Amino acid sequence: MWTREFMLFFTARTVSMLGWAITPVATALGMHDAGYGATGVGLALAAWTVPMAGLILFGGVLMDRFTPRRMMIGADVVRVATQAAMAVLFLLGRPELWQVLALSAIAGAASAMYQPGVAGTVARVAPDVQRANATLRMSEAIMQLLGPGLAGALAGLAGVGVVFAIDSAGFAISAVCLLLMRTRVAGSGEEPVLVRLREGWREFRSRTWMWSVILIWVIFGITLFGPLIPLGSVIVTDAYGQTAYGLVMSASGAGTIVGGLLALRIRPARPLAAGGIGMFLFALEPLSFAAGLPLGVIMACHVLGGAGWAFWSVMWATSVQTLVPAEALNRVSAYEIGGSTMAVPIGQALAGPMAGLVGARELLTVSALVAVAGCLALLSVRPVRQISVRP
């Protein structure tokens, strides 16, 4: 598996995921320090997620035309610029809300041009797809373990601007690694964009196991994934300080390593059913915030939640990458990524106002209940329970 091409792709994904790990923490802490509160945090995160979800379908189509490698390099270059600009703004003082929202939106649009190519690239550079996904998930988890703690510590010592500068450097390294890859895939897809989109939709909707999961993820986006960071960051930061929230997110990263190790060793005959069982653990994350538990217990809950999330993620990615034809994988990946993320900005934007009406802890209690109900619904769908993946 450790060919030159996979090692370069592994390096690119690892340093990119450092950026993915520290950006939400840096954004949450920066907006909190600037006085924008939970509503500002939610708006900043939503500003990234909306263009990500809205443009990702076009990203999948453009991948076919210009090749994933070119699109991913271009996206990294754009994110180098946006994160460097964020660093300058926070280093110079208190940025205006519109400035943060605009740069976050540009970074989200770049991510939409990047993310659909990941699935196709993994399947192309790694002969053992599940093992490659598990290895990538573990490297991402290590970054998720180190990144939030690093972000929290640096934000407390040197300011949020330094965190965004590190983020920018990581995307630059990723672009160089992708540039050095020898994998060449000729562009295709001369048909009009709408034709390619319809073909991708046809492939997506023909798989019940796929669209039923995405439907549940839409509900999760509004009620679970969306409110988790805006409300959790405020609860923990107010109670224990900035560094504490970084430690909580690092604990989730530690759990992701555990989930990745399990996915390396376990090859369930029915991967989505096994992953769905693991996802029950994710309910512990919002529940720990809602219950006002001691910091150590919150971190333990995030270890378990991260493990469940990572195991599900590997099972899901492996199912998509091995059961969808290679020629349609970029477009189908765009539909499943777009569908799973399009509702998250709604939850992020509503988190602050809803918490003001009913309370942050009460809202996160609802999130935990929805997580459990969603997993039960997931396992009640027969194609999800019965889908199997070839070795």
C-alpha positions in Angstrom: 0.0 0.0 0.0 2.9 2.4 0.8 3.7 3.3 -2.8 5.2 6.7 -3.6 1.9 8.0 -4.8 0.0 6.9 -1.7 2.7 8.3 0.5 2.4 11.7 -1.2 -1.4 11.6 -1.0 -1.2 10.5 2.6 1.1 13.5 3.4 -1.2 15.9 1.6 -4.2 14.7 3.4 -2.5 14.6 6.8 -1.3 18.2 6.7 -4.7 19.3 5.2 -6.5 17.6 8.1 -4.3 19.6 10.5 -6.0 22.6 9.0 -9.4 21.0 9.2 -8.8 20.3 12.9 -7.6 23.7 14.0 -9.8 25.9 11.8 -13.1 25.3 13.8 -11.3 25.8 17.1 -9.5 28.9 15.9 -12.7 30.3 14.4 -14.7 29.6 17.6 -12.1 31.1 19.9 -11.5 34.1 17.6 -15.1 34.9 17.3 -15.7 34.4 21.0 -12.7 36.7 21.9 -14.0 39.3 19.4 -17.3 39.5 21.3 -19.5 37.9 18.7 -20.7 35.0 21.0 -22.3 31.8 20.0 -24.3 33.4 17.2 -21.1 34.8 15.6 -19.4 31.4 15.9 -22.4 29.8 14.2 -22.5 32.3 11.4 -18.7 32.0 10.7 -19.0 28.2 10.5 -22.1 28.4 8.4 -20.4 30.9 6.0 -17.9 28.1 5.3 -20.4 25.3 5.1 -23.0 27.0 2.8 -20.8 27.4 -0.2 -19.2 24.0 0.5 -22.5 22.3 0.4 -23.9 24.5 -2.4 -21.1 24.1 -4.9 -19.8 20.6 -4.2 -22.0 19.1 -7.0 -20.3 21.4 -9.5 -17.0 20.3 -7.9 -17.7 16.7 -8.7 -18.5 17.6 -12.4 -15.4 19.7 -12.8 -13.3 16.9 -11.3 -14.3 14.8 -14.3 -13.4 17.6 -16.8 -10.2 18.9 -15.3 -9.0 15.8 -13.2 -9.2 15.6 -9.4 -5.5 16.4 -9.0 -5.6 19.8 -10.7 -8.8 20.8 -8.9 -7.4 19.8 -5.5 -4.2 21.7 -6.1 -6.1 24.8 -7.1 -8.3 24.5 -4.0 -5.3 24.3 -1.8 -3.8 27.4 -3.3 -7.0 29.4 -2.7 -7.1 28.2 0.9 -3.5 29.2 1.4 -4.6 32.7 0.6 -7.8 32.8 2.6 -6.2 31.4 5.8 -3.2 33.8 5.4 -5.7 36.7 5.2 -7.5 35.5 8.3 -4.2 35.4 10.1 -3.4 39.0 9.2 -6.9 40.2 10.3 -6.7 38.6 13.7 -3.0 39.6 14.2 -3.9 43.3 13.5 -6.8 43.4 15.9 -10.5 42.7 16.0 -11.8 41.8 12.5 -15.1 42.9 11.2 -17.8 40.2 11.0 -18.2 40.6 7.3 -14.5 40.1 6.7 -14.5 36.7 8.5 -17.7 35.6 6.8 -16.4 36.5 3.3 -13.0 34.7 3.8 -14.8 31.7 5.3 -17.1 31.6 2.3 -14.2 31.6 -0.2 -12.5 28.8 1.8 -15.7 26.8 1.8 -16.1 27.2 -2.0 -12.5 26.0 -2.4 -13.2 23.0 -0.2 -16.2 22.2 -2.5 -13.7 22.0 -5.4 -11.4 19.7 -3.4 -13.5 17.2 -1.5 -15.2 15.2 -4.3 -11.7 14.1 -5.6 -10.7 12.4 -2.4 -12.7 9.2 -2.8 -11.6 8.7 -6.4 -8.0 9.3 -5.6 -8.0 6.8 -2.7 -9.5 4.2 -4.9 -6.8 4.9 -7.6 -3.7 5.0 -5.5 -4.4 2.2 -2.9 -5.2 -1.4 -3.8 -6.7 -2.2 -0.4 -9.3 0.5 -0.1 -10.5 -0.2 3.5 -7.0 -0.4 4.8 -6.1 2.9 3.1 -9.2 4.6 4.4 -8.5 3.3 7.9 -4.9 4.5 7.7 -6.0 7.9 6.4 -8.6 8.1 9.1 -5.9 7.4 11.8 -3.6 10.1 10.4 -6.5 12.5 10.3 -7.2 11.5 13.9 -3.7 12.3 15.0 -4.1 15.7 13.5 -7.4 16.1 15.2 -5.8 15.0 18.4 -2.9 17.4 18.1 -4.6 20.2 16.2 -7.3 21.5 18.6 -4.9 21.3 21.6 -2.3 23.2 19.6 -4.9 25.7 18.5 -6.1 26.3 22.0 -2.6 26.7 23.4 -1.4 28.9 20.6 -4.5 31.0 20.8 -4.0 31.6 24.5 -0.2 32.3 24.1 0.2 34.1 20.8 -3.3 34.8 19.5 -5.7 33.3 17.0 -3.8 34.8 14.0 -0.8 32.5 14.6 -3.2 29.5 14.4 -4.5 30.6 11.0 -1.0 31.2 9.7 -0.1 27.5 10.5 -3.3 26.5 8.8 -2.2 28.4 5.6 1.2 26.7 5.7 -0.4 23.3 5.9 -2.5 23.8 2.7 0.7 25.0 1.0 2.4 21.7 1.8 -0.6 19.8 0.7 -0.5 21.5 -2.7 3.2 20.7 -3.2 2.6 17.0 -2.4 -0.3 16.7 -4.9 1.8 18.5 -7.5 4.5 15.9 -7.1 2.1 12.9 -7.6 2.7 11.1 -10.9 -0.8 9.8 -11.1 -2.3 11.2 -14.3 -6.0 10.9 -15.1 -7.1 12.4 -18.4 -10.0 14.8 -18.2 -13.3 13.7 -19.4 -16.9 14.8 -19.3 -17.3 16.9 -22.4 -21.1 16.7 -22.0 -22.9 19.8 -20.6 -22.7 20.3 -16.8 -26.5 19.6 -16.4 -26.2 16.3 -18.2 -23.3 15.2 -16.0 -25.3 16.3 -12.9 -28.3 14.2 -14.0 -26.1 11.2 -14.6 -24.6 11.6 -11.1 -28.1 11.9 -9.6 -29.2 8.8 -11.4 -26.4 6.8 -9.9 -27.0 8.3 -6.4 -30.7 7.8 -6.2 -30.4 4.2 -7.5 -28.7 3.2 -4.3 -31.2 3.1 -1.4 -28.5 2.4 1.1 -26.8 5.7 0.1 -29.7 8.2 -0.1 -31.4 6.8 3.1 -28.2 7.5 5.1 -27.9 11.0 3.6 -31.5 11.7 4.5 -30.7 10.9 8.1 -27.5 13.0 7.9 -29.6 16.0 6.8 -31.6 15.7 10.1 -28.3 15.3 12.0 -26.9 18.4 10.3 -29.6 20.7 11.7 -30.1 19.1 15.1 -26.7 17.5 16.0 -23.7 18.5 13.9 -24.6 22.1 13.5 -25.2 23.1 17.1 -22.3 21.0 18.6 -19.3 23.3 18.0 -21.0 26.7 18.5 -22.7 25.7 21.7 -20.1 23.3 23.0 -17.3 25.8 22.6 -19.1 28.5 24.5 -20.1 26.1 27.4 -16.6 24.7 27.8 -14.7 28.0 27.3 -16.9 29.8 29.8 -16.5 27.1 32.4 -12.9 26.0 31.9 -11.1 28.5 29.5 -9.9 28.4 25.9 -7.2 25.7 26.4 -9.9 23.3 27.9 -11.9 23.4 24.7 -8.9 22.5 22.6 -8.3 19.6 25.0 -11.9 18.4 24.5 -11.5 18.5 20.7 -8.2 16.6 21.1 -9.9 14.0 23.1 -12.3 13.5 20.2 -9.2 13.1 18.0 -7.8 10.5 20.3 -11.0 8.5 20.0 -10.8 8.8 16.3 -7.4 7.0 16.4 -9.1 4.2 18.4 -11.8 3.9 15.8 -9.3 3.9 13.0 -7.3 1.1 14.6 -10.5 -0.9 15.0 -11.3 -0.4 11.3 -7.8 -1.6 10.4 -8.4 -4.9 12.1 -12.1 -5.5 11.7 -13.7 -6.3 8.4 -17.4 -6.8 9.1 -19.4 -8.6 6.5 -22.0 -5.8 6.7 -20.0 -2.6 7.2 -22.7 0.0 7.4 -24.6 -2.0 10.0 -21.4 -2.3 12.1 -20.7 1.4 11.6 -24.2 2.4 12.5 -23.8 0.6 15.8 -20.6 2.5 16.5 -22.3 5.8 15.8 -24.4 5.4 18.9 -21.3 6.4 20.9 -21.4 9.9 19.2 -24.4 10.8 21.2 -22.1 11.1 24.2 -20.5 14.2 22.8 -23.6 16.6 23.0 -24.8 14.8 26.1 -21.5 15.6 28.0 -21.9 19.3 27.2 -25.6 19.3 28.2 -25.1 17.5 31.5 -22.4 20.0 32.7 -20.0 17.2 33.5 -16.4 17.7 34.8 -13.8 18.4 32.2 -12.2 15.0 32.5 -15.6 13.2 32.0 -16.4 15.4 29.0 -13.1 14.4 27.4 -13.8 10.7 28.1 -17.1 11.1 26.4 -15.4 12.7 23.4 -12.9 9.8 23.2 -15.8 7.3 22.9 -17.7 9.6 20.5 -14.7 10.1 18.3 -14.1 6.3 18.1 -17.7 5.7 17.0 -17.5 8.4 14.4 -14.2 7.2 13.0 -15.4 3.6 12.7 -18.5 4.7 10.9 -16.6 7.0 8.6 -14.2 4.2 7.4 -17.1 1.8 6.8 -19.0 4.5 4.9 -16.1 5.6 2.7 -15.1 2.0 1.9 -18.7 1.2 0.9 -18.9 4.2 -1.4 -15.5 3.8 -3.0 -15.9 0.1 -3.7 -19.6 -0.1 -4.7 -19.8 2.9 -7.0 -18.4 2.6 -10.5 -15.1 4.5 -10.9 -16.3 6.6 -13.8 -19.2 8.0 -11.6 -17.4 8.1 -8.3 -16.5 11.9 -8.3 -20.1 12.9 -9.1 -21.7 10.5 -6.7 -19.3 11.5 -4.0 -20.3 15.1 -4.6 -23.9 14.2 -4.1 -23.3 12.3 -0.9 -20.9 14.9 0.6 -23.2 17.8 -0.4 -26.3 16.0 1.0 -24.6 15.2 4.3 -23.3 18.8 4.8 -26.0 21.0 3.3 -28.1 21.1 6.5 -25.1 21.8 8.8 -25.1 25.6 8.2 -28.7 25.7 9.1 -28.0 24.1 12.5 -24.9 26.4 12.9 -26.8 29.6 12.2 -29.8 28.7 14.4 -27.7 27.4 17.3 -27.2 30.8 19.0 -30.8 32.1 18.6 -32.3 28.8 19.6 -30.0 28.5 22.6 -31.2 32.0 23.6 -34.8 30.8 23.6 -34.5 27.4 25.2 -31.0 27.3 26.7 -27.8 25.8 25.3 -27.8 22.7 27.5 -31.4 22.0 26.8 -30.7 22.2 23.0 -27.8 19.9 23.3 -29.9 17.4 25.2 -32.2 17.3 22.2 -29.1 16.8 20.0 -28.2 13.7 22.0 -31.7 12.2 21.8 -31.7 12.8 18.0 -28.4 11.1 17.7 -29.8 7.9 19.3 -33.0 8.1 17.3 -31.1 8.6 14.1 -28.9 5.5 14.6 -32.0 3.4 15.3 -33.6 4.7 12.1 -30.3 4.0 10.2 -30.3 0.3 11.4 -34.0 -0.1 10.5 -33.3 0.4 6.8 -32.8 -3.1 5.3 -30.4 -2.1 2.5 -28.2 -0.4 5.1 -28.2 -3.5 7.3 -27.6 -5.9 4.5 -25.1 -4.1 2.2 -21.8 -6.0 1.9 -18.5 -5.0 0.4 -16.1 -7.1 -1.6 -12.6 -7.6 -0.1 
